Amino acid sequence: MLQYIVRKGDTLARIAAAHGLAPENVIHGNPWAAAQPYLYPGQVLFLPAIQRRRHAAQDGESARDVADLYGVSIDALIMLNPRLSPDGSCTPGTILVIPPSERTAIVKMRGEYGPRELGDDIGRLTAKYPFISTGTIGASVLGQPLHLLRIGTGSRCLHVNAAIHANEWLTSPCLLSFLEQYADAYADGRKWNGHSPEDWFSNWTLWAVPMANPDGVELVQEGAGPGHPYRRELTEWNSGRRSFRHWKANIRGVDLGDQFPAFWDEEQSRRGAAGPSPRDYGGPSPLSEPEAAALAELCEKAPPDMAVSLHSQGQEIYWNYRGYEPPESRELAERLAKAGGYRAVTLTESDAGFKDWFIMKFGKPGFTVELGLGRNPLPLEDFEGMALETGLILASILSG
């Protein structure tokens, strides 16, 4: 057993991924960890030796068949199984050790996806694809950068943001994964699921804010341990609960999804949250929070032709707002829903959201896309499916 001392930012999933394990392997060696909402710096974990995958060769199965089955190279398979015959044939029943799957993508799950992972991936993406430009639109309450990425040179502009709600952080890598796949296909001059990234690049400029609430995301994933500047307040606002997995708001207990000046007063009355809380408190005034104000300022400086805010969950697309939406919005929503296998939903009695403000302010199509299905935070294993759905929906806009 390997002894591991927990550091700041560590979670069960991150530690497991770094050591080639599943979270269940870590819990098996440290059963008390399952009862804690978070790990604490200084705690000692005992990690089991890596248990590699194995495969019993079937009748007529070759080493290459096994390599293809598990998505690994034949050379890597032979390296771990030096007794394989030169022609790659396998005697039925031979036990083969399977190497780790080869993942060439930059954006992938290495445990929870937080501000640190986002910053690292943005650096790698812009180094590999210099035509992706990056910057910031401001900073969070705790001073973390609100990253902005841009791709394309077209005259039409699409704004996409993600992770306005803290426990919906899986939307961030979904958006960034699509940007990576777009950039990779454009660089190679090939199609992406039947669409032309070259046409996207020349017709549209895509502005992406992949994590609008980094402080809240970090709180959900890591908690408010000793030394956190808002620890006392967060504990009070969270009614003494130690887990923040359900938290939607920013670090000051303000729900950024209720922060925009679109019938803000009515939304506050409807929600009934009088002060900071895990969700539904719209703040002391519209755009009081730097994260919401930065999103609004970005759109006001250069009004996009269309906007999408990625949330989770429900597999639904909301497209209307009090009749302010342009006539084409319904048809667009139905097209996007068809592309992603979702439902286009007419929403009522909901105000002060980013989509609501965008539609009312600019009179242009705006959409809230509820990715995935289940309970937030959605599980890591949902990432690949949700990332594909994100891409198919955004591709439908860029190809329109």
C-alpha positions in Angstrom: 0.0 0.0 0.0 1.3 3.5 -0.9 1.0 6.1 1.7 -0.3 9.5 0.4 -0.7 12.7 2.3 -3.7 14.9 1.1 -2.9 18.3 -0.3 -5.1 21.4 -0.9 -7.3 20.8 -3.9 -7.2 17.0 -3.6 -10.4 15.0 -3.9 -11.0 11.3 -4.0 -11.6 11.4 -7.8 -8.5 13.5 -8.5 -6.2 11.3 -6.3 -7.6 8.1 -7.9 -7.1 9.5 -11.5 -3.6 10.5 -10.7 -2.7 7.0 -9.5 -4.5 5.0 -12.2 -7.2 3.9 -9.8 -11.0 4.2 -9.5 -12.4 6.2 -6.5 -13.8 2.9 -5.2 -10.3 1.6 -4.9 -9.3 4.5 -2.7 -12.4 4.1 -0.6 -11.7 0.4 -0.2 -8.4 1.2 1.4 -9.8 4.1 3.4 -13.4 3.3 4.2 -13.7 6.4 6.5 -13.2 8.6 3.4 -16.7 7.7 2.1 -18.3 9.3 5.2 -16.5 12.6 4.9 -17.9 15.2 2.5 -14.3 16.3 1.7 -10.7 15.3 2.3 -8.6 17.6 4.5 -5.0 18.6 3.8 -2.7 16.5 6.0 -4.9 13.4 6.1 -3.1 10.2 5.2 -4.5 7.8 2.6 -3.4 4.3 1.8 -3.5 3.6 -1.9 -3.6 0.0 -3.2 -1.3 -1.1 -6.0 -2.6 -0.5 -9.5 -4.8 -3.4 -10.6 -4.4 -3.6 -14.4 -7.2 -4.8 -16.7 -6.9 -8.3 -17.9 -8.5 -10.2 -20.8 -8.9 -13.9 -21.5 -8.4 -14.5 -25.2 -11.4 -16.0 -27.0 -11.5 -18.5 -29.8 -10.2 -17.0 -33.0 -9.2 -13.7 -31.3 -5.8 -12.1 -32.1 -3.7 -9.7 -30.2 -4.8 -6.9 -32.6 -8.4 -7.8 -32.0 -7.9 -7.3 -28.3 -6.0 -4.0 -28.8 -8.8 -2.7 -31.0 -11.4 -3.9 -28.5 -9.8 -1.8 -25.6 -8.7 1.1 -27.7 -4.9 0.6 -27.2 -2.0 0.2 -29.6 -0.7 -3.2 -30.5 2.8 -2.2 -29.5 1.7 -1.2 -26.0 -0.2 -4.5 -25.6 2.9 -6.5 -26.7 5.1 -4.6 -24.3 3.0 -5.7 -21.4 2.7 -9.2 -22.7 6.1 -10.2 -24.1 5.2 -13.9 -24.4 2.7 -13.2 -27.3 3.7 -15.0 -30.4 5.3 -13.0 -33.2 2.3 -13.3 -35.5 0.0 -11.9 -32.7 -2.1 -15.0 -32.4 -3.5 -16.0 -29.0 -4.2 -19.4 -27.6 -7.8 -19.4 -26.3 -7.8 -18.7 -22.5 -4.5 -16.8 -22.6 -4.6 -14.0 -20.0 -3.5 -10.7 -21.4 -2.6 -7.6 -19.4 -4.3 -4.5 -20.9 -2.5 -1.2 -20.9 -4.3 2.1 -20.1 -6.4 3.4 -22.9 -4.7 6.0 -25.0 -6.5 9.4 -24.8 -5.0 12.1 -27.0 -7.6 14.7 -26.1 -6.4 17.7 -24.0 -9.8 18.1 -22.3 -10.6 15.0 -20.3 -11.7 14.0 -16.9 -8.9 13.7 -14.3 -11.3 13.8 -11.4 -13.5 16.9 -10.8 -13.0 19.7 -13.3 -12.3 23.0 -11.5 -10.6 26.3 -12.1 -7.1 24.8 -12.0 -8.0 22.1 -14.6 -9.6 24.8 -16.8 -6.6 27.1 -16.7 -4.2 24.2 -17.5 -6.3 23.0 -20.4 -6.7 26.6 -21.8 -2.9 26.9 -21.8 -2.5 23.6 -23.7 -5.2 24.4 -26.2 -3.9 27.8 -27.1 -0.3 26.4 -27.4 -1.5 23.7 -29.8 -4.0 25.9 -31.7 -2.7 29.4 -31.9 -5.8 30.6 -33.8 -7.7 30.3 -30.5 -7.3 33.6 -28.7 -7.7 33.9 -24.9 -8.1 36.6 -22.3 -10.3 37.4 -19.3 -13.5 39.5 -18.9 -12.8 40.2 -15.2 -12.3 38.3 -12.0 -14.5 36.5 -9.4 -15.1 37.6 -5.9 -12.0 35.7 -4.8 -9.9 37.1 -7.7 -10.0 34.1 -9.9 -9.9 34.9 -13.7 -13.1 34.7 -15.7 -11.6 33.2 -18.8 -12.7 34.1 -22.3 -11.8 32.2 -25.5 -12.4 33.2 -29.1 -12.3 31.2 -32.3 -13.3 32.2 -35.8 -13.2 35.4 -37.9 -16.8 35.6 -39.1 -19.0 38.6 -38.9 -21.7 36.8 -37.0 -21.0 36.4 -33.3 -22.1 33.6 -30.9 -21.7 33.9 -27.2 -21.7 30.8 -25.0 -21.2 30.6 -21.3 -21.1 27.7 -18.8 -21.1 26.9 -15.1 -23.1 30.0 -14.0 -24.4 27.6 -11.3 -21.6 26.1 -9.2 -22.8 22.5 -9.0 -23.3 22.4 -12.7 -19.6 22.5 -13.3 -19.6 19.6 -15.7 -20.9 22.0 -18.4 -17.4 23.7 -18.4 -15.4 20.8 -19.8 -18.3 20.0 -22.2 -17.9 23.5 -23.7 -14.1 23.3 -23.8 -14.2 19.8 -25.3 -16.3 21.1 -28.2 -13.8 24.0 -28.8 -11.0 21.5 -28.9 -12.8 19.2 -31.4 -13.7 22.2 -33.5 -10.1 23.5 -33.5 -8.7 20.0 -34.2 -11.0 19.4 -37.2 -10.4 23.0 -38.5 -6.6 22.5 -38.3 -6.8 19.2 -40.2 -9.3 20.5 -42.8 -11.8 17.8 -42.1 -15.5 17.6 -41.2 -16.9 17.3 -37.7 -20.0 15.0 -37.6 -21.0 16.1 -41.1 -20.4 19.8 -40.4 -17.7 22.1 -41.9 -15.5 23.8 -39.3 -14.0 25.8 -42.1 -17.4 27.4 -42.8 -17.9 28.0 -39.0 -14.5 29.7 -38.8 -15.2 32.1 -41.8 -18.9 32.8 -41.0 -18.9 33.0 -37.2 -16.8 34.3 -34.3 -17.5 32.2 -31.2 -16.9 33.8 -27.8 -16.8 31.3 -24.9 -16.8 31.9 -21.1 -16.3 28.3 -20.0 -16.5 28.8 -16.2 -18.6 31.9 -15.1 -18.6 30.9 -11.4 -15.1 29.6 -10.5 -15.3 30.3 -6.8 -18.6 28.4 -6.5 -17.3 25.5 -8.5 -14.3 25.2 -6.2 -16.5 25.3 -3.2 -18.7 22.5 -4.5 -15.7 20.3 -5.2 -13.4 21.1 -2.3 -15.5 22.6 0.5 -14.7 25.4 2.8 -11.8 24.1 4.9 -9.6 25.9 7.4 -8.2 29.1 6.0 -11.1 29.7 3.6 -11.8 33.5 3.7 -15.6 32.9 3.8 -15.6 29.8 5.9 -17.7 31.2 8.8 -20.3 32.9 6.5 -20.6 29.9 4.2 -21.2 27.5 7.2 -24.0 29.8 8.4 -25.5 30.3 4.9 -25.3 26.5 4.4 -27.3 25.9 7.7 -24.3 24.2 9.3 -24.0 21.5 6.6 -20.4 20.5 5.8 -21.1 19.4 2.3 -21.6 22.0 -0.5 -22.4 19.6 -3.3 -25.8 21.2 -3.7 -24.5 24.8 -3.8 -25.5 26.8 -6.9 -24.6 30.3 -5.8 -21.3 32.2 -6.0 -19.0 32.5 -2.9 -21.1 35.3 -1.4 -24.3 33.2 -1.5 -25.7 35.0 -4.6 -27.4 32.9 -7.3 -25.8 34.2 -10.5 -28.8 32.7 -12.4 -31.0 35.3 -10.7 -28.7 38.3 -11.1 -29.7 39.9 -14.4 -31.9 43.0 -14.8 -34.9 41.3 -16.4 -37.8 41.7 -14.0 -35.4 41.1 -11.2 -37.8 42.4 -8.5 -40.5 39.9 -9.5 -38.0 37.0 -9.4 -36.8 38.0 -6.0 -40.4 38.1 -4.7 -41.1 34.7 -6.3 -38.0 33.0 -4.9 -38.4 34.4 -1.4 -34.8 34.1 -0.4 -34.1 37.1 1.8 -30.3 36.7 2.1 -27.2 34.7 1.1 -28.0 31.0 0.6 -27.0 28.0 -1.5 -29.4 29.0 -4.2 -32.2 31.4 -5.3 -30.9 34.6 -3.6 -30.6 37.2 -6.4 -28.3 39.5 -4.4 -28.9 43.1 -3.1 -29.4 44.4 -6.6 -29.0 43.3 -10.2 -25.5 42.7 -11.4 -24.1 43.2 -7.9 -21.7 40.3 -8.3 -18.6 40.7 -10.4 -19.2 37.4 -12.3 -22.7 38.5 -13.6 -21.5 42.0 -14.3 -18.6 40.8 -16.4 -20.9 38.7 -18.5 -23.3 41.6 -19.1 -20.4 44.0 -19.9 -19.0 41.6 -22.4 -22.3 41.4 -24.3 -22.9 45.1 -24.1 -19.5 46.0 -25.5 -20.0 43.8 -28.6 -23.6 42.5 -28.8 -23.6 38.9 -30.2 -26.1 37.7 -32.7 -27.1 34.8 -30.5 -26.3 33.6 -27.0 -26.4 30.2 -25.3 -26.0 29.6 -21.5 -25.1 26.0 -20.7 -26.7 24.5 -17.5 -27.6 21.1 -16.2 -29.8 19.0 -16.1 -33.0 18.0 -17.9 -32.1 17.7 -21.6 -34.3 20.7 -22.4 -33.8 24.0 -24.3 -35.5 27.2 -23.1 -35.9 29.8 -25.8 -38.6 32.4 -24.9 -38.9 35.3 -22.6 -42.1 37.3 -22.0 -42.6 37.8 -25.8 -39.4 39.7 -26.2 -37.8 36.8 -28.3 -37.6 37.3 -32.0 -40.0 35.3 -34.2 -37.3 32.8 -35.4 -36.5 31.7 -31.8 -39.0 28.8 -31.6 -37.9 27.3 -34.9 -34.3 27.6 -33.9 -34.9 26.0 -30.6 -36.7 23.1 -32.2 -33.7 22.6 -34.6 -31.2 22.7 -31.7 -33.3 20.3 -29.7 -33.5 17.8 -32.6 -29.7 18.0 -33.0 -29.1 17.1 -29.4 -32.0 14.8 -28.8 -33.5 17.3 -26.4 -36.9 19.0 -26.0 -37.6 22.6 -26.8 -39.6 24.0 -23.9 -41.7 27.2 -23.5 -40.8 28.6 -20.1 -43.0 30.8 -17.9 -42.7 32.4 -14.5 -38.9 32.6 -14.6 -37.0 35.9 -14.7 -33.6 37.5 -14.0 -31.6 34.8 -15.8 -28.8 35.5 -18.4 -31.0 34.2 -21.2 -33.9 36.4 -20.1 -31.8 39.5 -19.9 -30.1 38.8 -23.2 -33.4 38.4 -25.1 -35.0 41.5 -23.5 -31.9 43.7 -23.9 -31.0 42.8 -27.5 -34.1 41.3 -29.0 -32.0 38.4 -30.4 -32.3 34.6 -30.0 -31.1 33.4 -26.6 -31.2 29.9 -25.2 -30.7 28.1 -21.9 -29.6 24.5 -22.6 -30.0 22.1 -19.7 -27.4 19.4 -20.5 -27.6 15.8 -19.3 -30.1 14.1 -17.0 -30.0 13.3 -13.4 -29.0 15.1 -10.2 -26.4 17.8 -10.0 -23.5 17.5 -9.8 -23.8 15.0 -12.6 -21.4 12.0 -12.5 -18.1 12.2 -14.4 -19.1 9.2 -16.5 -21.7 11.4 -18.2 -19.1 13.7 -19.6 -18.5 12.2 -23.0 -22.2 12.0 -23.9 -22.9 15.5 -22.6 -19.9 16.9 -24.5 -21.1 15.4 -27.7 -24.6 16.8 -27.1 -23.1 20.2 -26.5 -21.2 20.0 -29.7 -24.2 18.9 -31.8 -26.3 21.7 -30.4 -23.7 24.4 -31.0 -22.8 22.9 -34.4 -26.4 23.3 -35.4 -26.2 27.1 -34.7 -22.8 27.5 -36.5 -24.0 25.6 -39.6 -27.2 27.6 -39.8 
